[in-house]
Structures are given as structure tokens and as C-alpha cells.
Amino acid sequence: MAQRYDTYKDSGVQWLGEIPRHWNRALLGKLAILKTGTTPEFFENELGNETIDWYTPSDFKDDFYLTDSQRRLNKEDFDGCGLSYFPANSVLIIGIGGTAGKVACNKNSCYSNQQITSLIIKGRMDPLYMMLYLRSIRNMLLKTAHFTTLPILNNTFLAGVYVPLPPLFEQHSIVSYLDDKCGKIDKMLEGKQKQIELLAEMKQRIIADAVTRGINPDVELKESGIFWIRHVPSHWNVRRLGHVLRKENRERPINAELLVCTNKAKVIKRGESKMGLIADSEDVYQGVKKGDLLIHGMDTWHGAIAISEYDGMCTPVVHVCTSNEDVGFISLYLRYMAMMKVFKLISNGVRQNTSDFRSWGKVAVIPCPLPPLDEQHAIVSYITDKTSKIDTLTSKLQQEIESIKEYKQRLISDVVTGQIKVC
């Protein structure tokens, strides 16, 4: 059972509650100088120039310290521009955007963009204790922050946040304790994440083997004539998708629900998910029936290929297809192509991380190795059985990860606010 302090007192802050009797409290604005970064006009420009870290929200992970930034500033230019460094052992907090409230310390002098505020600690205070405390109250900060469309933790708001103050030696003990405990927790999380990655690789291999070689390990093979598949079973035929699939062009049903073909190989009702763009007029949409195979013309590379479980409508960028063959098998084969990055190889995407198969002609010429229909059914059943078990294991691991993360957050909160005594 966790040990508690002998006596407590009311902190005078509603959301903080009681703190150990010998602790104090202070406004953050009294404990630190708050400085917000900017985006200079200069960055590193010549190989070999001395540089400094320039942090943006994308550099914040779950670590106590920030490490190397993705972008760096030319040190000579920075020293001559009139801006001042964020000194080492400052606390950097994201003040705006989808990751507002994320926080970490810096080991070396650095700078940041305008979304980040540096808390430069004044006096005798452990910056890691400050960082851990702010991490523990992130949800509270976001709930009480200024809002437009996203929470804004500006300097005035942050300066008015109360911070509990244990004696300095106790702050060091708290930091040391949490560094040890959180390090062990992170290793546990890393192990479970690795298991998820291995399961994902196993799932991909099951799909790849089954849709290119079937489920009989002793089957006789032949040259496929497809550059991304060397051999296929000798009794399979290789056919163009245009001879296997029929592209439908149905009228949009009245009051049809908008459907989105996602990169997770799912067709979902858009509803309030905010996924996918909405056209200015519903007249551009096409009808979808349950059981149709949907192939997203721009996101094929990312696996946006799925069978719809709903009637509805979708964007004309999506190819709505039917077939006399098993569309489940064809869907799995196309997902295999996405996993193997084949769509990226054979496409002419107009922007990074896209593939351009908006033209049906480009889809129609894709070769597809096709077993007899009864074997297609058997392959789909085999893959469904094997991958559903993997999905169950993956879901269980993800739930365990979330539970461990919640425990870690609760541990940090209880220790930095004095609900657990560690020294």
C-alpha cells in the first residue's frame, strides 16, 4: 500500500485539493520567466555550420527530455539576430494546437516556434519536478484554457497556474523516484508495442502468402508474369481487373448517408467523424450498395480499399465495383499490393504519399492472379479466421497499453501532488 504523509492541509486551489502540510504553493509566473518562440527567416544552410535545436510540436514525444529537433537554426545567424536562447533545463510546453499541454525539458540551449512557451526556472527549483507536475495536470489545463476552436495556453493563463512546492531535496527525490518507475513502465510499454508490431507483420505475411500462393503449401507453381509476384499456383489464371470487376455508376439515392472508404480497409458512415471532404453539392456523389467493393482512387497506396457493409453514397474519387468473382479475395489482393507499396511504384501521385488511380483505365489494367471461385472463398475464410485471432490479440495488447499509460499518469499525478510519499 502506498505510503502517505503524516498530515495534510487545504491547498486553497479547488482542483489541487490537499497537499502535505509542510509544502507551499506559488503561481507559475512567480517561479519562471515565460518566453514564447518564433519562426526566424533563417535555418541551417551550409553543411558544417554550427546549429542549435529549433523545436516544434512534432518534436514532443512522451520522454522527459527533448532530444534532437527535426529542424535546426544556424547558430551564427541566431546569435546575430537579437533573439535569446531558451537556456538548458527550461521547461517547454506547447501552448496551442492539437497537442497543446504536452511538455518536456531541454538539456541544451535551444529555441522554438511560436506554438511553444519556454518556462525558464527562477531560483532553487527542479525543472523536472515542474515538468512532471504540468504533465500531471494537462487535462485540467486544457479544460480551463482559453478557447477559439482549440485550447490556447497563453503566457497570461500559464502564469496564473498554481504549483505545489515541496522542499528542494524532496523535489529531487520525487524526480528520481518517477524517473526510475516511469523508465520501467516505458520498457514494459515498449515490449507490448513490439508485440503489436510483430503481430502486424504476421498478419501481412498471412495475407500476402494466401493471395499469391493459396493455402496449399505443396501446390505446383508457375511464372506469374507480374513483376511484384514471381510465382503463382499453376492452375490460377492472371486476369486484368477490368475483366474481373465491373465499375458501377449508380444514381445517388435520396437521403443517402455519406460513406467514407478509410485507409484502415473499412467503409464507415461519415456522420460526425469529420473524415473525408464534403462536396459543395450532393449531386456529385454516386450510390453505394452493401457488398460493393470500394477502391479509393487517391489513397490506394494506403490501403483505402474495402467492402461496404452499408447502402449509401460516396465521392466520385472512389471506384464502386461489383464482380462475379469473390470481391473479398480481390479486396485482399489489392490490400496486399498496398502493403507491398506496389501502388506507389506504378502510380504517378500528384503529391507526396498519394497514388493517382482516379482513372478507371489505370485500375482496369492491373493484373490479378485469380484462383477458381471455390478456392477464392476458401482463401478468404482462411485469412478471416487467422487475422481475426491476430486482431483479438492486438486489441487486448492495446487495451493493456492504455491501462498502463493510465497507471503511469496517475502515478505521476499522485507523487507530484503529495498523495504518495516517496522520501
C-alpha positions as CSV (number, residue, x, y, z in Angstrom):
1,M,0.0,0.0,0.0
2,A,1.3,3.5,-0.9
3,Q,2.7,5.5,2.0
4,R,1.1,8.9,2.7
5,Y,2.4,11.9,4.5
6,D,1.5,12.3,8.2
7,T,-0.6,15.5,7.8
8,Y,-2.2,17.5,5.0
9,K,-3.7,20.9,4.5
10,D,-6.0,22.5,2.0
11,S,-4.0,23.9,-0.8
12,G,-6.6,26.6,-1.4
13,V,-6.8,25.5,-5.1
14,Q,-10.0,23.6,-5.8
15,W,-8.6,21.2,-8.5
16,L,-5.4,20.6,-6.5
17,G,-7.1,19.7,-3.2
18,E,-5.0,18.8,-0.2
19,I,-1.2,18.9,-0.1
20,P,1.3,17.8,2.6
21,R,1.3,20.3,5.4
22,H,5.0,21.3,5.0
23,W,4.6,22.0,1.3
24,N,3.9,25.5,-0.1
25,R,2.3,26.7,-3.3
26,A,3.1,29.5,-5.7
27,L,2.0,30.9,-9.0
28,L,3.9,29.6,-12.0
29,G,4.5,33.2,-13.1
30,K,6.5,33.7,-9.8
31,L,8.6,30.6,-10.4
32,A,9.6,31.0,-14.0
33,I,10.1,33.5,-16.8
34,L,7.8,32.7,-19.7
35,K,9.1,33.2,-23.2
36,T,7.4,32.2,-26.5
37,G,9.4,31.3,-29.6
38,T,9.2,32.5,-33.2
39,T,9.9,31.2,-36.6
40,P,13.1,33.0,-37.9
41,E,13.8,33.6,-41.5
42,F,17.0,31.6,-41.4
43,F,17.7,27.9,-40.9
44,E,20.8,25.8,-41.3
45,N,22.1,26.4,-44.8
46,E,25.6,25.0,-45.2
47,L,26.9,21.6,-44.2
48,G,29.3,22.0,-41.3
49,N,27.8,25.2,-39.9
50,E,27.2,25.1,-36.1
51,T,23.5,24.8,-35.3
52,I,21.0,24.9,-32.4
53,D,17.8,22.9,-31.9
54,W,14.6,24.6,-33.0
55,Y,11.7,22.7,-31.6
56,T,8.1,22.4,-32.9
57,P,5.2,20.4,-31.5
58,S,6.1,17.4,-33.7
59,D,9.3,17.0,-31.7
60,F,7.5,16.3,-28.5
61,K,7.2,12.6,-27.6
62,D,6.5,11.0,-24.2
63,D,10.0,11.4,-22.9
64,F,11.0,13.7,-20.0
65,Y,13.6,15.4,-22.2
66,L,13.5,16.7,-25.8
67,T,16.4,15.4,-27.9
68,D,17.3,16.3,-31.5
69,S,14.9,18.6,-33.2
70,Q,13.7,17.9,-36.8
71,R,14.9,21.4,-37.9
72,R,17.9,23.4,-36.7
73,L,18.9,27.0,-36.8
74,N,22.2,28.4,-38.0
75,K,23.9,29.4,-34.7
76,E,25.8,32.3,-36.2
77,D,22.7,33.8,-37.7
78,F,20.8,33.3,-34.5
79,D,23.5,34.9,-32.3
80,G,23.3,38.0,-34.6
81,C,19.5,38.4,-34.8
82,G,18.7,39.7,-31.4
83,L,16.8,36.7,-30.2
84,S,17.8,35.0,-26.9
85,Y,18.2,31.3,-26.3
86,F,16.0,29.1,-24.1
87,P,18.6,28.0,-21.6
88,A,19.3,24.4,-20.8
89,N,16.9,22.9,-18.2
90,S,14.0,25.0,-19.2
91,V,10.5,23.5,-19.3
92,L,9.0,23.7,-22.8
93,I,5.2,23.5,-23.1
94,I,3.0,23.5,-26.3
95,G,0.5,26.3,-26.0
96,I,-1.7,25.9,-29.0
97,G,-2.9,23.2,-31.4
98,G,-3.9,19.6,-31.2
99,T,-1.0,18.7,-28.9
100,A,-1.4,21.7,-26.5
101,G,-0.3,20.9,-23.0
102,K,2.4,18.5,-24.0
103,V,5.6,19.3,-22.0
104,A,9.3,18.4,-21.8
105,C,12.6,19.7,-20.6
106,N,15.5,20.7,-22.8
107,K,19.1,19.5,-22.0
108,N,20.8,22.1,-24.1
109,S,20.2,25.8,-25.1
110,C,17.6,25.9,-27.9
111,Y,14.8,27.8,-29.4
112,S,11.3,27.0,-30.6
113,N,8.5,28.1,-32.9
114,Q,5.6,30.3,-31.7
115,Q,3.4,27.4,-30.6
116,I,5.8,26.7,-27.7
117,T,6.4,28.6,-24.5
118,S,9.6,28.1,-22.5
119,L,9.4,28.3,-18.7
120,I,12.8,29.5,-17.6
121,I,13.0,28.5,-13.9
122,K,13.9,31.2,-11.4
123,G,15.5,30.3,-8.1
124,R,16.0,26.9,-6.5
125,M,13.6,24.6,-8.2
126,D,14.0,21.3,-10.0
127,P,12.8,21.9,-13.6
128,L,11.9,18.2,-14.0
129,Y,9.6,18.4,-11.0
130,M,7.9,21.4,-12.7
131,M,7.6,19.5,-15.9
132,L,6.2,16.4,-14.2
133,Y,3.6,18.5,-12.4
134,L,2.5,20.2,-15.6
135,R,2.3,16.9,-17.3
136,S,0.0,15.6,-14.5
137,I,-2.4,18.5,-14.8
138,R,-2.6,18.6,-18.6
139,N,-6.3,17.7,-18.8
140,M,-7.1,20.3,-16.3
141,L,-5.2,22.9,-18.2
142,L,-7.0,22.1,-21.4
143,K,-10.4,22.2,-19.8
144,T,-9.9,25.6,-18.3
145,A,-7.8,27.2,-21.1
146,H,-8.9,30.0,-23.4
147,F,-10.7,28.6,-26.5
148,T,-11.3,29.6,-30.1
149,T,-11.5,26.3,-32.0
150,L,-8.6,24.8,-29.9
151,P,-7.4,25.4,-26.4
152,I,-4.8,28.1,-26.0
153,L,-2.4,28.1,-23.1
154,N,-1.0,31.6,-23.5
155,N,1.5,33.1,-21.1
156,T,-1.0,35.0,-19.1
157,F,-3.0,31.8,-18.5
158,L,0.1,29.8,-17.6
159,A,1.4,32.4,-15.3
160,G,-1.8,32.1,-13.2
161,V,-1.4,28.4,-12.7
162,Y,-0.7,27.3,-9.1
163,V,2.2,24.9,-8.5
164,P,2.7,22.9,-5.2
165,L,6.2,23.4,-3.8
166,P,7.9,20.7,-1.8
167,P,11.3,21.4,-0.3
168,L,14.0,21.2,-3.0
169,F,15.5,18.0,-1.7
170,E,12.1,16.4,-1.8
171,Q,11.6,17.6,-5.4
172,H,14.8,15.9,-6.3
173,S,13.6,12.7,-4.6
174,I,10.3,12.8,-6.4
175,V,12.1,13.3,-9.8
176,S,14.5,10.4,-9.0
177,Y,11.6,8.1,-8.0
178,L,9.5,8.8,-11.0
179,D,12.4,8.6,-13.4
180,D,13.1,5.1,-12.1
181,K,9.4,4.0,-12.1
182,C,8.5,5.5,-15.4
183,G,11.6,4.1,-17.0
184,K,10.4,0.6,-16.0
185,I,6.9,1.3,-17.2
186,D,8.2,2.6,-20.5
187,K,10.2,-0.6,-21.1
188,M,7.0,-2.6,-20.4
189,L,5.1,-0.4,-22.9
190,E,7.9,-0.8,-25.5
191,G,7.7,-4.6,-25.2
192,K,4.0,-4.6,-25.7
193,Q,4.3,-2.3,-28.7
194,K,6.9,-4.6,-30.2
195,Q,4.4,-7.5,-29.8
196,I,1.8,-5.4,-31.7
197,E,4.3,-4.7,-34.5
198,L,5.2,-8.4,-34.8
199,L,1.5,-9.4,-34.9
200,A,1.0,-6.8,-37.7
201,E,3.9,-8.3,-39.6
202,M,2.4,-11.8,-39.1
203,K,-1.0,-10.6,-40.4
204,Q,0.6,-9.1,-43.5
205,R,2.5,-12.3,-44.2
206,I,-0.7,-14.4,-43.9
207,I,-2.5,-12.2,-46.4
208,A,0.5,-11.9,-48.8
209,D,1.1,-15.7,-48.9
210,A,-2.6,-16.6,-49.2
211,V,-3.5,-14.2,-52.0
212,T,-0.4,-15.0,-54.1
213,R,0.1,-18.8,-53.4
214,G,-3.1,-20.0,-51.9
215,I,-3.3,-22.2,-48.8
216,N,-1.9,-25.5,-50.1
217,P,1.9,-25.5,-49.3
218,D,2.5,-28.2,-51.9
219,V,0.9,-26.6,-54.9
220,E,2.8,-26.5,-58.1
221,L,3.9,-23.0,-59.2
222,K,4.4,-21.2,-62.5
223,E,5.9,-17.9,-63.6
224,S,3.3,-15.2,-62.9
225,G,4.3,-12.5,-65.5
226,I,3.7,-9.9,-62.7
227,F,6.8,-8.1,-61.6
228,W,5.8,-7.9,-58.0
229,I,4.8,-11.6,-57.8
230,R,7.4,-14.0,-59.2
231,H,5.3,-17.2,-59.0
232,V,1.6,-18.2,-58.6
233,P,-0.1,-21.6,-58.5
234,S,0.0,-23.3,-61.9
235,H,-3.8,-23.6,-62.0
236,W,-4.5,-20.0,-61.3
237,N,-5.3,-17.5,-64.1
238,V,-3.9,-14.0,-64.3
239,R,-6.5,-11.5,-65.5
240,R,-6.8,-7.7,-65.7
241,L,-9.0,-6.1,-63.1
242,G,-11.1,-4.6,-65.9
243,H,-12.1,-8.2,-66.9
244,V,-12.8,-9.2,-63.3
245,L,-14.6,-6.1,-61.8
246,R,-17.5,-4.0,-63.1
247,K,-17.3,-0.3,-62.3
248,E,-20.7,0.8,-61.2
249,N,-22.1,4.3,-61.7
250,R,-25.3,4.3,-59.7
251,E,-27.5,7.3,-59.1
252,R,-27.4,8.7,-55.6
253,P,-30.4,7.5,-53.5
254,I,-32.5,10.2,-51.9
255,N,-31.4,11.0,-48.4
256,A,-28.4,8.6,-48.7
257,E,-25.8,8.5,-46.0
258,L,-22.3,9.7,-46.9
259,L,-19.8,6.8,-46.7
260,V,-16.0,7.1,-46.4
261,C,-13.5,4.5,-47.6
262,T,-10.8,4.7,-45.0
263,N,-7.1,3.6,-45.1
264,K,-7.9,1.0,-42.4
265,A,-9.7,-1.1,-45.0
266,K,-13.1,0.0,-43.7
267,V,-16.1,1.7,-45.1
268,I,-17.6,3.9,-42.4
269,K,-20.6,6.3,-42.2
270,R,-19.1,9.7,-42.1
271,G,-21.6,11.0,-39.5
272,E,-19.7,13.2,-37.0
273,S,-16.3,11.6,-37.7
274,K,-15.2,14.5,-39.9
275,M,-13.3,12.1,-42.1
276,G,-13.3,12.8,-45.8
277,L,-14.2,16.0,-47.6
278,I,-17.7,17.2,-48.2
279,A,-18.7,18.3,-51.7
280,D,-20.5,21.6,-52.3
281,S,-23.4,19.7,-53.9
282,E,-24.6,16.2,-53.2
283,D,-25.2,15.8,-57.0
284,V,-21.6,14.7,-57.5
285,Y,-22.0,11.7,-55.2
286,Q,-22.6,8.2,-56.5
287,G,-24.7,5.4,-55.0
288,V,-23.3,2.5,-53.0
289,K,-24.9,-0.8,-52.1
290,K,-24.0,-3.2,-49.3
291,G,-21.4,-5.7,-50.7
292,D,-19.8,-3.2,-53.2
293,L,-16.0,-3.1,-53.4
294,L,-14.8,0.4,-52.9
295,I,-11.3,1.4,-54.3
296,H,-10.2,5.0,-53.4
297,G,-8.5,6.5,-56.4
298,M,-6.1,8.7,-54.4
299,D,-5.5,6.6,-51.3
300,T,-5.0,3.2,-52.8
301,W,-1.3,3.3,-51.7
302,H,-2.5,3.5,-48.0
303,G,-5.0,0.6,-48.3
304,A,-8.2,2.6,-48.7
305,I,-9.8,-0.5,-50.3
306,A,-12.8,-2.1,-48.6
307,I,-16.2,-3.8,-49.0
308,S,-19.1,-1.7,-47.9
309,E,-21.4,-3.0,-45.2
310,Y,-23.9,-0.2,-45.9
311,D,-26.1,1.3,-48.6
312,G,-25.3,5.0,-49.1
313,M,-23.3,7.3,-51.3
314,C,-19.6,8.2,-51.8
315,T,-17.4,10.6,-53.6
316,P,-16.7,10.0,-57.3
317,V,-13.0,9.7,-56.5
318,V,-13.9,6.2,-55.3
319,H,-14.4,3.4,-57.7
320,V,-17.5,1.4,-56.8
321,C,-17.2,-2.1,-58.1
322,T,-19.1,-5.4,-58.3
323,S,-17.9,-8.8,-59.6
324,N,-18.9,-12.4,-60.4
325,E,-15.8,-13.4,-58.5
326,D,-15.3,-13.2,-54.7
327,V,-14.8,-9.4,-54.0
328,G,-13.4,-10.4,-50.7
329,F,-10.5,-12.1,-52.4
330,I,-10.0,-9.2,-54.8
331,S,-10.1,-6.7,-51.9
332,L,-7.4,-8.7,-50.0
333,Y,-5.2,-8.9,-53.1
334,L,-5.4,-5.1,-53.6
335,R,-4.6,-4.6,-49.9
336,Y,-1.6,-6.8,-50.4
337,M,-0.5,-4.5,-53.2
338,A,-0.8,-1.6,-50.9
339,M,1.1,-3.3,-48.1
340,M,3.9,-4.1,-50.6
341,K,3.9,-0.5,-51.8
342,V,3.1,-1.6,-55.3
343,F,0.6,1.2,-55.9
344,K,3.4,3.7,-55.2
345,L,5.7,2.1,-57.7
346,I,3.1,2.0,-60.5
347,S,1.4,5.4,-59.9
348,N,2.0,9.0,-60.7
349,G,0.8,10.6,-57.4
350,V,0.5,14.3,-57.7
351,R,1.7,14.9,-54.1
352,Q,3.7,13.1,-51.5
353,N,2.1,10.0,-50.1
354,T,-0.6,9.7,-52.7
355,S,-1.2,7.3,-55.6
356,D,-3.3,8.5,-58.6
357,F,-5.7,5.8,-59.7
358,R,-8.7,8.2,-60.2
359,S,-8.8,7.0,-63.8
360,W,-10.6,3.6,-64.1
361,G,-8.3,2.8,-67.0
362,K,-5.4,2.7,-64.7
363,V,-7.2,0.3,-62.3
364,A,-8.5,-1.8,-65.1
365,V,-5.1,-2.8,-66.4
366,I,-3.8,-4.1,-63.1
367,P,-3.1,-7.8,-63.3
368,C,-4.7,-10.0,-60.7
369,P,-3.8,-13.7,-60.1
370,L,-7.2,-15.5,-59.8
371,P,-7.9,-19.0,-58.4
372,P,-11.1,-20.9,-59.1
373,L,-14.1,-19.4,-57.3
374,D,-14.4,-22.1,-54.6
375,E,-10.7,-21.6,-53.8
376,Q,-11.2,-17.8,-53.6
377,H,-13.9,-18.5,-50.9
378,A,-11.6,-20.9,-49.0
379,I,-8.7,-18.3,-49.1
380,V,-11.0,-15.5,-47.8
381,S,-12.3,-17.8,-45.0
382,Y,-8.7,-18.8,-44.1
383,I,-7.5,-15.2,-43.9
384,T,-10.5,-14.1,-42.0
385,D,-10.0,-16.8,-39.4
386,K,-6.3,-16.2,-39.0
387,T,-6.4,-12.5,-38.9
388,S,-9.4,-12.2,-36.6
389,K,-7.4,-14.1,-34.0
390,I,-4.5,-11.7,-34.5
391,D,-6.8,-8.7,-34.3
392,T,-8.2,-10.0,-31.0
393,L,-4.6,-10.3,-29.6
394,T,-3.7,-6.9,-30.9
395,S,-6.8,-5.3,-29.3
396,K,-6.0,-6.9,-26.0
397,L,-2.4,-5.6,-26.1
398,Q,-3.7,-2.1,-27.0
399,Q,-6.1,-2.2,-24.0
400,E,-3.2,-3.2,-21.8
401,I,-1.1,-0.4,-23.1
402,E,-3.8,2.1,-22.4
403,S,-4.3,0.7,-18.9
404,I,-0.5,1.0,-18.2
405,K,-0.4,4.6,-19.6
406,E,-3.3,5.5,-17.3
407,Y,-1.5,4.0,-14.4
408,K,1.7,5.9,-15.3
409,Q,-0.2,9.2,-15.5
410,R,-2.0,8.5,-12.2
411,L,1.3,7.6,-10.5
412,I,2.9,10.9,-11.7
413,S,-0.1,12.9,-10.5
414,D,-0.2,11.3,-7.1
415,V,3.5,11.7,-6.4
416,V,4.0,15.3,-7.6
417,T,0.9,16.4,-5.6
418,G,2.0,14.6,-2.4
419,Q,-0.7,11.9,-2.3
420,I,2.1,9.3,-2.3
421,K,5.2,9.9,-0.1
422,V,8.4,8.7,-1.7
423,C,11.1,10.1,0.6
